[in-house]
């Protein structure tokens, strides 16, 4: 399938490294102009921009904490002023902290929810008007497998990610007549360490991956590319699991 994202503008949060970086590189390779977002890692963001430019793509970066309402407003305003309307929004940023429920402070709870749930809300609220004005768009929210299977000491992480799925489903219905699709991607165990041993993974938990391997960031990026393409205009409100069979419905 030949996917062409020429004249499309994509904003991907948390995209200076790992899965987010793979996503912006894939979108740029297929013609989109991409906006790389990171909270503080300017050096990584600049490096990602240069890698895309070397491949002939177009990219800028904007530093912003997506859990901060004002910073999100400023980030989106900067993008709209510099590059125009946003066609593709991918809420990829995720904060993962470990703490037992008995020890967790209200501040710790809210810090995680700010990034994982408020962040997608802030970004969608600021970006959707430009999509409405342009006549359509794509929103993709990204969570993680632990939100579905649970994980000790991750109550704030799991709750926030499931909340983002509720946001996805509501917006899919709300925006359906505006040619804006809203979907949710759930990665399984993904190799973001560039060399993690699959053998160690399987020995630790044989059920973690029926395919006996970790997924690749590029495999998440491929799904994002498809959902952003014209071929996926009838797919909305869906939760898509990419986990090698670790979770089966």
C-alpha positions in Angstrom: 0.0 0.0 0.0 1.4 3.3 -1.1 0.8 5.9 1.6 1.4 9.5 0.9 1.3 12.1 3.7 2.5 15.0 1.6 1.1 18.4 2.8 0.2 16.8 6.1 1.4 18.2 9.4 1.9 15.9 12.4 2.4 16.7 16.1 3.7 13.8 18.1 4.3 14.2 21.8 7.2 12.5 23.5 8.9 12.0 20.2 12.6 12.7 20.8 13.3 9.0 21.4 12.0 5.4 21.5 8.6 4.8 20.1 7.8 8.5 19.5 11.0 8.9 17.5 10.2 5.9 15.4 6.7 7.4 14.7 8.0 10.8 13.5 10.6 9.2 11.3 8.0 7.0 9.7 5.6 9.8 9.1 8.3 12.1 7.7 9.5 9.3 5.4 6.1 9.2 3.9 6.0 12.9 3.3 4.5 14.5 6.5 6.1 17.6 8.1 6.5 16.6 11.7 6.7 18.4 15.0 8.9 16.7 17.6 7.9 17.3 21.2 9.9 16.7 24.4 9.6 18.0 27.9 13.3 19.0 28.5 15.6 16.9 26.3 16.5 19.6 23.7 19.6 17.7 22.6 17.7 14.6 21.7 15.0 16.6 20.0 17.6 18.5 17.9 19.2 15.2 17.0 15.9 13.7 15.8 15.2 16.8 13.7 18.6 16.4 12.0 18.1 12.7 11.4 14.9 13.5 9.6 16.3 16.3 7.6 19.2 14.1 6.5 16.6 11.7 5.0 15.0 14.6 3.2 12.1 15.2 5.6 10.9 18.3 7.3 10.8 18.7 11.0 10.9 21.1 13.9 10.9 20.6 17.7 9.0 22.3 20.5 9.8 21.7 24.1 6.7 21.5 26.4 5.4 19.5 29.3 2.1 18.2 28.1 0.8 17.9 31.7 1.0 21.7 31.9 -2.0 23.4 30.3 -0.2 26.7 29.5 2.8 24.9 27.9 0.4 22.9 25.7 -1.4 26.1 24.6 1.9 27.8 23.8 3.2 24.7 21.9 0.2 24.4 19.7 0.1 28.2 19.1 3.8 28.0 18.0 3.0 25.2 15.6 0.0 26.8 14.1 1.8 30.1 13.6 4.9 28.5 12.1 3.5 25.7 10.0 -0.3 26.0 9.8 -3.1 23.6 10.7 -2.3 20.2 12.4 -3.6 17.2 10.5 -2.3 14.4 12.7 -2.0 14.4 16.5 -0.4 11.5 18.3 -0.4 11.6 22.1 2.5 9.4 22.8 4.0 10.9 26.0 3.7 8.6 29.1 4.9 8.9 32.6 5.5 5.7 34.5 6.3 5.8 38.2 6.3 3.0 40.7 4.7 3.5 44.2 2.4 1.4 46.4 -1.1 2.6 47.0 -0.4 2.9 50.7 2.6 5.1 50.2 1.4 7.2 47.2 0.8 10.9 47.9 -1.9 12.9 46.2 0.9 14.8 44.5 2.4 11.6 43.0 -1.1 10.5 41.8 -1.8 13.8 40.2 1.6 14.2 38.6 1.1 10.9 36.6 -2.5 11.7 35.7 -1.4 15.2 34.6 0.8 13.7 31.9 -1.1 10.6 31.0 -4.6 11.9 31.0 -4.6 15.7 31.2 -2.0 15.8 28.5 -4.1 14.1 25.8 -7.0 16.2 26.8 -5.1 19.4 26.6 -3.5 18.5 23.3 -6.9 17.4 21.7 -8.6 20.5 23.0 -6.0 22.8 21.4 -5.6 20.9 18.2 -9.1 19.9 17.2 -10.2 23.5 16.2 -7.6 23.5 13.5 -8.7 20.1 12.3 -12.3 21.3 12.2 -11.3 24.3 10.2 -9.4 22.2 7.7 -12.1 19.6 7.4 -10.7 16.5 9.1 -7.8 14.9 10.9 -6.4 12.0 12.8 -5.9 11.6 16.5 -4.1 8.6 18.0 -3.6 8.1 21.7 -1.0 5.6 23.0 -1.1 3.7 26.2 0.3 0.4 27.4 -0.5 -3.2 28.1 -0.3 -2.9 31.9 -3.4 -0.7 31.9 -5.3 -3.8 30.8 -3.6 -6.5 32.8 -2.7 -4.5 35.9 0.6 -4.0 37.6 1.5 -3.8 41.3 2.5 -0.2 42.4 1.2 1.3 39.1 -2.3 2.2 40.1 -1.9 5.8 39.0 -0.4 4.7 35.6 -3.0 2.1 34.9 -5.9 4.4 35.9 -4.6 7.3 33.8 -4.1 5.2 30.7 -7.6 3.6 31.0 -9.0 7.1 31.4 -7.3 8.1 28.1 -9.1 5.2 26.4 -12.4 6.6 27.6 -11.4 10.0 26.2 -10.6 8.3 22.9 -14.0 6.6 22.6 -15.9 9.8 23.5 -14.1 11.9 21.0 -14.5 9.3 18.3 -18.2 9.7 18.6 -18.2 13.5 19.1 -16.0 14.1 16.0 -17.2 11.4 13.7 -19.2 13.7 11.5 -16.2 16.1 11.2 -14.0 13.5 9.4 -11.7 13.3 12.4 -10.8 9.7 13.5 -9.8 9.0 17.0 -8.1 5.7 17.9 -6.0 4.2 20.7 -2.9 2.1 20.3 -1.7 -0.2 23.0 1.9 -1.4 22.7 3.0 -4.6 24.4 6.6 -5.2 25.3 8.6 -3.1 23.0 12.4 -3.0 22.6 13.3 0.6 23.4 16.7 -0.3 24.8 18.2 -1.2 21.4 19.6 -4.6 22.4 17.5 -6.0 25.2 17.8 -9.8 25.3 14.7 -11.6 24.1 16.1 -14.7 25.8 16.1 -13.0 29.2 12.5 -11.9 28.6 11.3 -15.4 27.8 13.0 -17.0 30.7 11.6 -14.4 33.1 8.0 -14.7 31.8 7.3 -17.2 29.0 3.7 -15.9 28.6 4.9 -12.3 28.1 5.2 -12.8 24.3 3.8 -15.8 22.5 6.0 -14.8 19.5 9.0 -15.1 21.8 10.3 -11.7 21.0 10.0 -8.0 21.9 8.2 -5.7 19.5 10.0 -3.0 17.7 9.2 0.7 17.9 8.9 0.7 14.1 6.0 -1.8 14.4 4.1 0.8 16.5 5.1 3.5 14.0 3.6 1.4 11.1 0.2 1.3 12.8 0.3 5.0 13.3 1.1 5.5 9.7 -1.8 3.4 8.6 -4.3 5.1 10.9 -3.1 8.5 9.6 -3.6 7.5 6.0 -6.6 7.8 3.7 -7.0 4.0 3.9 -8.1 4.2 7.5 -10.9 6.8 7.3 -13.5 4.3 8.4 -11.6 3.2 11.5 -12.4 5.2 14.6 -13.1 4.7 18.3 -10.9 1.5 18.3 -8.4 0.2 20.7 -5.7 -1.6 18.8 -3.3 -4.0 20.6 0.1 -4.5 19.2 1.7 -7.1 21.5 2.6 -10.3 19.7 -0.4 -12.1 21.2 0.4 -11.3 24.8 -3.2 -10.1 25.3 -6.0 -11.8 23.3 -9.6 -10.7 23.1 
